[in-house]
Amino acid sequence: MPASAAGLIAIPAAAAAAYFVYRVLRPAAPPLPPKAPSSMLETVAAMTSPNSIEFLTACAERVGPIFRLPMPLLRPLIVVVEPKVARAVLDNPSHSKPLFMYAASESVAGNVSTIFSARDHSAGSKWQWARKATAKAFHPSHVHAMNVSCAECYTRWMDETLAPAAANGHPLKMCDELLLTTIQFICDAAFGYQLARDEAEAVLHDTQVALEVSFRVFALVPFSETFWWAFAKGRAHRVASRRLLAFSAKMLEAYRSLPDGRKAQMNGTLIAIIDGNAKYGSDAERVAEILMFLIAGHDTTALAVAWVLSDLAHHAHDQAELRAELHAMPPAERSKSALLAAVIKESMRLNPVAAGGSVRQLEQALPLPGGKAVLPEGAIVVVPFGVLFRRPHIGDAPNEFRPRRWLAGGPDADRLADVHPFSLGRRNCVGQALALAELHTVVPMLLAEYEWEVVQSPRAELFLTNKPEGLMLRAKRVTRTS
């Protein structure tokens, strides 16, 4: 055999031998977490249904608090409901949001990147400068001013809608009423725009249509967004998203047309910050940012209030106890009630509006306790709050409404540090201070003046947010003898 031919044979043989030795001698990679006991089709069906939390809860009970989901993805999809590992995932600043899961919101915003969809959070990135700037709108001084607007909006709703309904014994569809009132408040407080009820109804309708198609069609069906014109839902999405963008542009122009004195009064508000930030490349980017803040800001808080009222209406003793504490306090001090804070925290634990939790893509591997398994680099990790906050580590009766577990000195105090409904880390909820302030203002207003009883219990419906669908309550004005 010619030497050249022998050399050609020897080279791949040596390479194969070297690779074999490497495979034999290299340390074995830590195994991945166990797989959920479901097929890919079963998993996809469950995770795209309103019952995904129940499905994940059942998986955790069968295979443990960390497990893989069989999904048609190129990366492992891992669910974590172990508190220490969940905190490590969310707190790590290097981990990012997976683009394909959050970019669906861009189809609502004219395919423009916003603070909510931007994946890059490195120094100088759009996410960093936009987050830093808009966070100033939620400084305590601005939150106080917005909360005054919140109280005014809800006082008006109580006078115009709640009082007549209570007088006539008519039940209220709580989600509808609270969503309408909260979006009016957000438009006024954050954007300086007076939103009429019929206009609010139109915005809420278009928001629902646009989000449904973006996340349930465009995000799941390849090329459906490209060929939006070929099917009815795609065309409805285009109409709804264009109307939403036009509405956001209308709010921006309304702000710009204000007299200088009124603009000065709005200094530090969200719309003033977005309009004045020269780093936005165009008004299209500003309009998209305004729209996404409006969408993210109204339903989360409204639904949180609805869940609190639902929990109190279902637990008459806790409702009466909290009302008595509120009545013993001056109205201006009621937001500081310790029992009120406990009720709100317990309701947000049992029924977190962001029940689906937070999702991160790991930029580095994360060894699991005991060193027997690892969350690999590149994995997509889901931390579903609707499961995590009801796990046994919470304490006694994790599925029961027990507000007093939150009071100072309670036996579960240390464990409750793992309840973080606004998420953790750099990508936590930028508007959480306003949301909490609204809850601590609205709930005592509604509870001090009215008793609430259940007409129709809700069913938890999870799509982006956890909604108490179908909740109907009847209010009865409180008669005080003093």
N, C-alpha and C positions, 0 to 999 in steps of 0.2 A: 504494500500500500504506500503510495507516495507520502512523503513527510507532510506536505501541505494538507492532504486529506485527513491524515491522522490528527493533525493539529485542530482541524475543524471539528472532528468528533470529540477530541479531548476537552475542548473549551466548554461546550454545553454539559458534558458529563461532570466536569469539575464544578460548574455552577450548580447543577442539580444536587451534587453531593454536599456542597457548602450549604445550600438551602435546607437540605434534610437535617444536617447537623444543627443548623440554627433553630429549626422547628423543635428538635429534640431537647436542646440545651436551654432555650430561652425560658424565662419564668412563665408559668401559665397565667394568662390574663384572668383577673377576677371575673366570676360569672355575673351575668345580668340578673336583675330581680326576677322573681317568678312571673309567669305569664298568667293573665286573667283566664278564668275557666269559661271562655266563650270563643266562638268562631269569629272570623273577620266580619262576616255578614251580620251576625248577631250584634257585634260590637258597634259597627257603623249604624245599624238601625237604632240601637239604644242611645248612642251618643248624639244622634241628631233628633231625638225625641224629647218631649217635655219631661220625661222621666229619667234623665241621665243621672241625676243624683242618687236615685234609688238603685240604679244599676251599679254605680260605683261603690255605694255602701255595701251592697251584697258581695261584690268582688273583694272588698277589703275584709269582710267577715270571713270569707272562704280562704284567701291566700295571704292575708296580712296587709299591713299598712303601706307597702311599697310594691307595686306590680306593673308589669308591661301590658299595654293594650294592643291586640292585633289589629292594626289599622293599615290601610294602603299608603304608607309613607316610606320615604327613603331613609328616615332616621327612626330610632326607637322612640316610642311614645310611652312615657312612664308616669304613673300616677303616684303622688306622694301625699299621704295623710298621717305621717309620723311627724310630730311637732318640731323636733329639733332639726330634722333633715329639711322640712319645709322652710324653716327659718333660714337655714344655711343657703338654700336655693334662692330665696327671694331677697335676702340681704346682700348677696354677692354682687358688687357693682359691675363686674365683668360680664355677667350673664345678660342676655338680650331678649327682646320679644321676637318670637319667630315671625318673619315677615309675612309668610303666606296666611297666617291666622289673623293678623291685624290689618293687612292691606285691603281687606274687603271693604273696610269703612271708606276707603278712598273713592270707591265707585259712587258713594253718596255725595262726596265733596268734589265732584268734577275731576276725579282722578288726580287730585292734588294731595301731596303728602302733608300731614298735620302732626301736631305734637302727640296725637294718639296713635298714629300709624308709623311714625319714624322709628326705624330699627337702630340706626347708628346713634349712639349717645356718647361718642368720644368728644374730646375737647374741641370746641369750635363748631360742632355739628349743629344742624338746625334744631334738633330736639333740645340740646343743652341751652342754647340762647333763648329759644322760645319758652322753655320751662322756667328758666331763671327770671325772665321778664314777666310772664303771666302769673308766677307765684306771688308777685308783689300785690296783685289784686286781692289776695286772700290774707293780707296782713290783718292783725286784729282790729286795727282802726277801720279798715274798709269792711271787714266782716260785720262790725257793729253797725255801720251805716246801712249795709245791705239787709241786716236783720230787722232794722226799723221798717224798711220797705216790705219785708216778709210779714211782719205783724200787721201792717196796714192792709195788705192784700187779703190776708186771712180774716181780718176783722170785717172787711167788705163782704167776703164770701159768707161769713157767719150771719151777717145781717140780711143779705139778699137771698141766700139759698138755704142755709142750715136752719135758721130760726123759723121760716115758714114751714119747712118740712117737719120739724119737730112739733110745731103747733098742730099740724094736721095728722101726725102719726105716720108720715110717709117715710119709707126706707130710702136710703141713698146708695147708689152704686159708688162705693168709696174710691175705687181706682180712677174712674172717670172724673169725679169731682176734684180729687187731689191733684191729678195730672194737669187738669185745666188751670187750677189755681196756682200751682207751682211754676208752670211755664210762664204764666203772666208775671209772677214775681221775678223770675230770672230775667225776663226781658226788661223789666223795669230797673232792677237793681244792678245788673251787670252791663246792660246795653243802653239804658236810658230810653227805652221804647215802651210806649203804652200799648199793650196788646189787647185788642177787643176779644170777647169770648168767641165770636164766630171765626175770627182769624186764628185764634188759638186752636179751635177744633180742626181747622184746615191744616195747620202746621202739624198737629199730632197725627192726623190721618196720613199725610204725606210721609212723615217720619216712619210710621209703621210699615207702609208699603215699601219704601226705599230700603229699610234695614232688612225686612223679610227676604226680599229678592237678593240683596247683596250677600247675605250670609247663608241663606238656604239654597240659593241657586247658583249665583256667580262663583261663590267660594267653593262649591262642591262639583259643579258640572263643567268640565273643560270646554272652553271656547264659547260658553253661553253668554258671557259679557260681550264678546266680539260680535256675536250674532243676536244682540238684544232685540233688534227690529223684527226678528223672525217669529217671535212668540209673544202672547198677550202680556205675560208677567214682565217680560223684558221691556216692552213698550210702556207699561204702567210705571216701571221703575224710572225710566228716562223722564217721563212727565213729572213724577213726584220729586225726583232729585233736582230737576231744573227749577221747579217752583220753590224748593227749599233754599237753593242757592240765590234765587231772586229775592226771597224774603230776607236772607242774611245781608245781601247787598243793599236792600232797602233800609235795614237798620243802620248799616254803616253810613249811608248817605244822609239819613236822618240825623245821625250824630254830627256829621261834618257840617250840616246846615244850621246847627245850633248857634245862638249868639255866644260871643266869647265869654261872657259872664257865666252862662250856664255850663259851657265847656270847662271853665275853671273849677266849678263845683264838682264836676265829674272826674277831675284829675285823680288818677290811680285806679279808676274802674277798669274792668276788663277790656271794654271796647276802646277806651282811651289809650291803654297800653298797646293793644294790637295796632290801632291806627297810627300811633306815633313811633312804632318800631320800624326803622328804616331797613332793617335786615330782611324783612319780607321782600321778596323779589317783585311782587305785583299785588294788585288788589285782589286778584283771584286767590292768592295764598291767604290774604287777610280774611276774605269772605269764607273760605273753607275752614279756617281756624275758628271763626265766630260760630259757624254752623255746628262744628263738632263739639264745641264747648256747650252750646245750647242743648244739643242732643244728650250729651253725657251728664249735664247738670240737672235736668228737670226730672227725669223719670226715677233716677236713683233715690233722690230725697223724698219724692212723693210716695213711692212704693214703701220706703222705710216707715214713713208716717202711717201708711195704711196697715202695715204689719203690726206696728205698735198698738194701734186701735183695735185690730183684730184680736191680738193676744189679750188685751185688757177686757174686751167684750166677752171673750171666752172664759175669763177668770174674774168673776164678779168681786171676789174678796180682795184680790190684788188691786182691782180698779177702785174699790171703795177706800182701801187703805191709802192709796196714793192721793186720792182726792182729799181725804181728810188732812194729809200732810200739806198739800197745796193750800187748802183753805186756812191753815194755821199760819201761813206765811204772807207777808205783803205781796201784792201782785208783781211788783218789780223784782222781788227776790225769788220767785217761784222757779225760775230756770236753774237755780242753784240747789234745788232739792236733791238730797242724796238718794232718796228712793226713786225719784224720777230718773236720775242717771242710771241706777241699777236696772230699772224697767227697760230703758232704751237699750242698754248693753245686752240684756238678756234676750230681748226681741231680735236684735241684730245678730246675736249668736245663733239662735234657733232658726231664724229666717233671714240670712244675709242676702241683701239685694244682689250682690255679686256672688251668688251661690256657686257659679262655675269656677270662681276663684281667679287665680293668676297663672299665666303660662310663661315659661322661660326656656330659652335655648341655651344649653350649657356651653360655655366657651372653654371650659376645662373640666376634666373628670372630677367626680366627687365620690370618694370612698364612703361606703355606708358603715354604720356602727358595727364593730366586730370584724371588719375587714374581709368578710366573706363574699361581698358583692360590691358593685360599683355602678354609679350613674355615669355612663361614658360621655366623653367630650362629644358635642354635637347633638346629644339627646334632647328631645323636647319633653319638658317636665311640666305636668299639670298639678296644681295644688288646689283642689276643689274645696272651697270654704264650707259649702253645704254638707260635706262629709267630715272634714277635719274638725269643725266646731262641735260635732256631736259624738266624737270618739270618746271611749271610756276615760282617757286621761283628763277630761274636763272635771270629773268628780262624780258625785252621786246623781243619778237620774239625768243623764245628759240629754235625753229627749223630752224632758219636762220643763215647763215654764216656771222657773224658780228665781225670781229677781233678787231675793235676799242673798243669794250666793255671792253677789257682787259687793255687798256692803263691807265696810272696813272690818278686818278681823275674821272674815269668813274663812271656813276651812279650805276653800278652793282657790284662795287668792293667788297663790303662786302659779297654779295651773292655768288660770284665766289669762295670764300674760300671753298665752298662745292663741288667743282670740283677737284677730286683727282684721276686721271686716273691710278696712280701706287698704289692705295689703301692706307690704313692707318694702324697704329699699328705695332706690332712686326712682323706680317706676310706680310708686304708690299713688294714691288718689290726690291730685293737686288741690282739689276743692273740698277736702274732708273737713276743714275748719268751718266752712260755711254750712256744710251738710249737718254737722253736729249742732251748730248754733241754731239752725232752723228747727231741728228736732226738739231742742230744749226750749224753743219759743212756742212752737205750734201745739205740741202735745199738751202742755199745761193750759193753754188757752182753750182747747177743745174739751179737756177733761174737767176743768174747774167749773165750767158752765153747764155741761151736759153729761148725763149718764148714757152709756152706749150698750146696746144689746144686739145680739146676733139675729139677723133675719135669714141670712144664707151664709154658711161657712165657705171659706175660699178653698180653691184647689191651687196648689203651688204649680205655676207654669213657668218653666225656665226657658227663656230665649234671650240671650245676652244679659237680661236681668231677671230676677226671681219675682214674679208678679202674683199677688193674691187674687187670681182671676175669679170673678163671680162674687167677691165679697160684698154683701149688703148688710148695712147696719141701720138701726133705728136709734135716733137720739131723742132724749127726753130732758127738757130743761131742769136743772137742779133747783130744788126749793130749799133755801137756807133759812133757818130760824136762828136769829141772833138779835 
